[in-house]
């Protein structure tokens, strides 16, 4: 039982971190121009819909 509690906590932590990284990457992608985004197979609207955190460089 103890293993399942720790495994469940770890899985939730990993999923939360994956969502955070996804928002960060989407924010970085939003700094690219529309042509580059099109070549990558995405659009600004799609990235905004998925959620984005501003990336400051």
Secondary structure as GFF3:
##gff-version 3
##sequence-region A 1 57
A	DSSP	alpha_helix	2	29	.	.	.	ID=ss1
A	DSSP	alpha_helix	34	40	.	.	.	ID=ss2
A	DSSP	alpha_helix	44	50	.	.	.	ID=ss3
###
